[in-house]
Amino acid sequence: MKNLKILVIESNYYESISRKLFLGAKNVIKQMKSEYKKITVPGALEIPVVLERYKKKFDGFIILGCVIRGETTHYDLVQKIAAFEIYKIVNRNKLALGFGLLTVENILQAKERADIKKKNIGGNAADVCFKMIKQLK
């Protein structure tokens, strides 16, 4: 599989984390000899809006970003609503998705998961996207 069109939707609320996630995803996209478009949104809740708008224009989608638990219940709302809305669109439209939206307790966990030399969640999300494209064809 090559020459696929991938849309990367990146929440850059935690820009240093999303930058690392994107690096991991971009490496996999290049290995797969495919092209991508990246759309950056300010937060996780904005991701489903972009996914809905572009759902028919790409072969696969990669979601990247980070939600970190804080002192209030805002974290619970953001991560649950974002994931629910993303997967509602994915399931309804049978989209190939790699989900790299981190939901973590602190910035240290986020850094470890985003680092391409550690957990490389961005790269993993891209890998899943390509596997799902193959599965759905």
C-alpha positions, 0 to 999 in steps of 0.5 A: 500500500502506497500513495494513500492520502492521510489526514492528520488532525492534531490538537496542539493544546500541548504543543511540545507533546503534539509536535513529538506525536506528529514526528512519530506519525510522519515517519510511518507515513513516509515509510508507507510512501504516502502523502498527508495533510495536517490540520491543527486544531486548538484542542481535543474537542475540535477534532471531531468537527474536522474529522466530520468535514473531511471524512470522505476526502482521505483514505485514512485519518490519524488523530494526535493530541494530549489531554492531561488530568488537572485539578477539576473534572474538565479532563473527564469531560474533554477526553470522554466527549472527544473520544465518543464523538470521534468514534461515532463518526468513525463507526458510522462512516467505516473510516480507517483511524489511528487514535493517538490522543493521549489521556494522561495524569501528568506531563511526564507520562505525556512526554514518555508516550510521545517520544519516538524513542520510547512509547511512540504513540504517534507512530503507533497511531499511524501504523494502526491507520494503515492497518485499518485501511488494509482491513477495510479495503 
